[in-house]
């Protein structure tokens, strides 16, 4: 009986993961196929200030600032292992249902191709309104916030890969 219950739980979890990833993949690919059907060329790489779409989100990177030693105010602050790069962006829900922005799904890259993950702990200190990216964004609504990357002091970021979820293909935004 115990083995059957365990197997049933594992099977249910796998099915749930499979359904969730399929829904996100369809949302990501449907945006691209609609644009292609209308004869629109989807830019491969956006620049700072240009909107870029992935799945249900339209991202606009407003600025990128590196060389920051700490975020937050003492005693509630966090120090960088190397340097913080603060990426200020706007996220707009262009889908038909609520979607949660996940800062941990965002990636940054150096010129040599090294990938850096977002520091979600530091982002809590960098965003004065801590709820900015912790709530669902309803269709048509948008939020502004900061995604934080902790990178070595001698590194310069060249591009971002922004995702509407961990399962999406992502969109590239050049930082230089």
Secondary structure, 3 states (H helix, E strand, C coil): CHHHHHHHHHHHHHHHHHHHHHHHHHHHHHHHHHHHHCCCCCCCEEECCCEEEECCEEEEEEEEEEEEEEEEECCEEEEEEEEEEEEEEEEEECCCCCEECCHHHCEEEECCCCEEEECHHHHHHHCCCCCCCCCEECCCCEEEEEEEEEECCCCCEEEEEECCCCCCCCEEEECC
